[in-house]
Amino acid sequence: MTEKKLTPMQERFVAEYLIDLNATQAAIRAGYSAKTAEQQGPRLLGNVGVAAAISHAKKERIARLEIDADWVLKRLAQDATADLAELYTEAGTLKPVHEWPLPWRTGLVAGIETVQERDGEDADGNAVYATVRKVKLLDRTKMVELIGRHVTVGAFKDKLEVEATVIGLAERMRAQRGK
Protein backbone atom coordinates (compact mmCIF):
# COMPACT_ATOMS: atom_id res chain seq x y z
CA MET A 1 0.00 0.00 0.00
CA THR A 2 1.46 3.35 -1.02
CA GLU A 3 1.09 6.44 1.12
CA LYS A 4 -0.81 9.32 -0.34
CA LYS A 5 1.32 12.43 -0.82
CA LEU A 6 0.15 15.42 1.16
CA THR A 7 -0.61 18.74 -0.48
CA PRO A 8 1.65 21.67 0.48
CA MET A 9 -1.14 23.08 2.69
CA GLN A 10 -1.57 19.72 4.43
CA GLU A 11 2.18 19.53 5.02
CA ARG A 12 2.07 23.05 6.46
CA PHE A 13 -0.87 22.04 8.66
CA VAL A 14 1.15 19.11 10.04
CA ALA A 15 4.07 21.41 10.88
CA GLU A 16 1.79 24.01 12.46
CA TYR A 17 -0.21 21.42 14.41
CA LEU A 18 2.96 20.16 16.09
CA ILE A 19 3.55 23.62 17.58
CA ASP A 20 0.60 23.64 19.98
CA LEU A 21 -1.62 20.67 18.99
CA ASN A 22 -4.45 23.10 18.24
CA ALA A 23 -6.09 22.00 14.99
CA THR A 24 -8.07 25.21 14.45
CA GLN A 25 -5.07 27.50 14.92
CA ALA A 26 -2.86 25.19 12.86
CA ALA A 27 -5.37 25.35 10.00
CA ILE A 28 -5.35 29.16 10.11
CA ARG A 29 -1.54 29.33 10.22
CA ALA A 30 -1.36 26.83 7.35
CA GLY A 31 -3.43 29.14 5.17
CA TYR A 32 -6.95 27.79 5.52
CA SER A 33 -9.75 30.32 5.95
CA ALA A 34 -10.22 31.57 9.51
CA LYS A 35 -13.98 31.31 8.93
CA THR A 36 -13.83 27.58 8.24
CA ALA A 37 -10.77 26.65 10.29
CA GLU A 38 -12.90 25.22 13.09
CA GLN A 39 -14.22 22.63 10.65
CA GLN A 40 -11.04 22.26 8.58
CA GLY A 41 -8.80 21.42 11.57
CA PRO A 42 -10.74 18.33 12.72
CA ARG A 43 -11.30 17.29 9.09
CA LEU A 44 -7.56 17.42 8.48
CA LEU A 45 -6.87 15.43 11.64
CA GLY A 46 -9.26 12.77 10.32
CA ASN A 47 -7.39 12.54 7.02
CA VAL A 48 -5.42 9.28 7.06
CA GLY A 49 -2.36 10.79 5.37
CA VAL A 50 -2.29 13.85 7.63
CA ALA A 51 -2.78 11.71 10.76
CA ALA A 52 0.07 9.42 9.69
CA ALA A 53 2.35 12.39 9.02
CA ILE A 54 1.54 13.88 12.46
CA SER A 55 2.18 10.52 14.15
CA HIS A 56 5.46 10.09 12.30
CA ALA A 57 6.60 13.65 13.15
CA LYS A 58 5.73 13.17 16.84
CA LYS A 59 7.76 9.94 16.96
CA GLU A 60 10.71 11.70 15.30
CA ARG A 61 10.48 14.58 17.80
CA ILE A 62 10.39 12.17 20.78
CA ALA A 63 13.47 10.39 19.45
CA ARG A 64 15.26 13.66 18.72
CA LEU A 65 14.51 15.25 22.10
CA GLU A 66 14.79 12.00 24.06
CA ILE A 67 11.72 13.04 26.04
CA ASP A 68 9.17 10.34 26.62
CA ALA A 69 6.69 9.35 29.35
CA ASP A 70 9.48 7.90 31.50
CA TRP A 71 11.46 11.14 31.30
CA VAL A 72 8.39 13.22 32.20
CA LEU A 73 7.50 11.02 35.16
CA LYS A 74 11.08 10.99 36.46
CA ARG A 75 11.25 14.78 36.20
CA LEU A 76 7.89 15.27 37.89
CA ALA A 77 8.87 12.89 40.70
CA GLN A 78 12.21 14.66 41.15
CA ASP A 79 10.52 18.06 41.27
CA ALA A 80 7.70 16.94 43.56
CA THR A 81 10.13 15.57 46.15
CA ALA A 82 12.85 18.25 45.98
CA ASP A 83 13.87 19.43 49.46
CA LEU A 84 13.50 23.17 50.11
CA ALA A 85 16.35 22.96 52.63
CA GLU A 86 18.73 22.53 49.68
CA LEU A 87 18.34 26.27 48.98
CA TYR A 88 19.65 27.39 52.35
CA THR A 89 22.97 27.32 54.18
CA GLU A 90 23.24 25.76 57.63
CA ALA A 91 22.99 29.31 59.03
CA GLY A 92 19.59 29.68 57.34
CA THR A 93 20.56 32.15 54.64
CA LEU A 94 19.60 31.68 51.02
CA LYS A 95 22.40 30.20 48.93
CA PRO A 96 23.40 31.92 45.67
CA VAL A 97 21.34 30.55 42.76
CA HIS A 98 24.39 28.95 41.10
CA GLU A 99 24.73 26.70 44.19
CA TRP A 100 21.14 25.43 44.03
CA PRO A 101 20.53 21.84 42.90
CA LEU A 102 19.37 21.47 39.30
CA PRO A 103 15.62 20.90 39.98
CA TRP A 104 15.41 24.22 41.79
CA ARG A 105 17.30 26.09 39.07
CA THR A 106 15.29 24.61 36.22
CA GLY A 107 11.70 25.13 37.13
CA LEU A 108 10.65 24.83 40.77
CA VAL A 109 11.17 28.47 41.67
CA ALA A 110 8.62 30.86 40.15
CA GLY A 111 10.58 33.91 41.28
CA ILE A 112 12.73 35.58 43.89
CA GLU A 113 11.78 38.88 45.44
CA THR A 114 14.37 40.90 47.32
CA VAL A 115 13.04 43.58 49.67
CA GLN A 116 14.48 45.84 52.34
CA GLU A 117 12.55 45.67 55.60
CA ARG A 118 13.09 47.84 58.65
CA ASP A 119 14.89 45.89 61.34
CA GLY A 120 14.99 48.41 64.16
CA GLU A 121 17.40 51.25 64.91
CA ASP A 122 21.11 51.57 65.57
CA ALA A 123 22.60 53.19 68.70
CA ASP A 124 22.19 56.67 67.17
CA GLY A 125 18.49 56.13 66.41
CA ASN A 126 18.97 55.64 62.68
CA ALA A 127 16.79 53.08 60.94
CA VAL A 128 18.45 49.74 60.25
CA TYR A 129 17.22 47.67 57.33
CA ALA A 130 17.61 43.98 56.59
CA THR A 131 17.57 42.41 53.17
CA VAL A 132 14.88 39.76 52.86
CA ARG A 133 14.72 37.36 49.95
CA LYS A 134 11.37 35.70 49.31
CA VAL A 135 11.37 32.57 47.19
CA LYS A 136 8.13 31.91 45.32
CA LEU A 137 7.63 28.23 44.54
CA LEU A 138 5.64 26.52 41.82
CA ASP A 139 2.59 24.49 42.83
CA ARG A 140 4.02 21.07 43.62
CA THR A 141 0.55 19.68 44.24
CA LYS A 142 -0.02 20.05 40.51
CA MET A 143 3.10 17.98 39.84
CA VAL A 144 1.82 15.17 42.05
CA GLU A 145 -1.54 15.36 40.27
CA LEU A 146 0.18 15.07 36.88
CA ILE A 147 2.06 12.01 38.11
CA GLY A 148 -1.21 10.54 39.37
CA ARG A 149 -2.89 11.08 36.01
CA HIS A 150 -0.34 8.89 34.25
CA VAL A 151 -2.14 5.89 32.82
CA THR A 152 -0.24 3.30 34.84
CA VAL A 153 -0.87 5.15 38.08
CA GLY A 154 -4.43 6.28 37.32
CA ALA A 155 -4.97 7.97 40.69
CA PHE A 156 -6.89 10.92 39.28
CA LYS A 157 -8.71 9.47 36.28
CA ASP A 158 -11.61 11.59 35.07
CA LYS A 159 -13.27 8.56 33.49
CA LEU A 160 -13.53 5.08 34.88
CA GLU A 161 -13.01 2.45 32.23
CA VAL A 162 -14.88 -0.79 32.84
CA GLU A 163 -14.45 -3.96 30.87
CA ALA A 164 -17.35 -6.34 31.12
CA THR A 165 -18.80 -9.26 29.26
CA VAL A 166 -22.51 -9.01 28.53
CA ILE A 167 -24.35 -12.25 28.09
CA GLY A 168 -27.68 -11.99 26.35
CA LEU A 169 -30.88 -13.62 27.59
CA ALA A 170 -30.66 -16.45 25.07
CA GLU A 171 -27.10 -17.32 26.15
CA ARG A 172 -28.14 -17.31 29.81
CA MET A 173 -31.05 -19.62 29.11
CA ARG A 174 -28.81 -22.04 27.18
CA ALA A 175 -26.28 -21.95 30.00
CA GLN A 176 -28.98 -22.76 32.54
CA ARG A 177 -30.34 -25.65 30.48
CA GLY A 178 -26.86 -27.11 30.11
CA LYS A 179 -26.48 -27.48 33.88
Summary of the structure (lengths in Angstrom):
residues: 179
radius of gyration: 28.1
end to end distance: 51.0
largest distance: 104.3
contacts: 375
relative contact order: 0.07
helix: 51%
strand: 15%
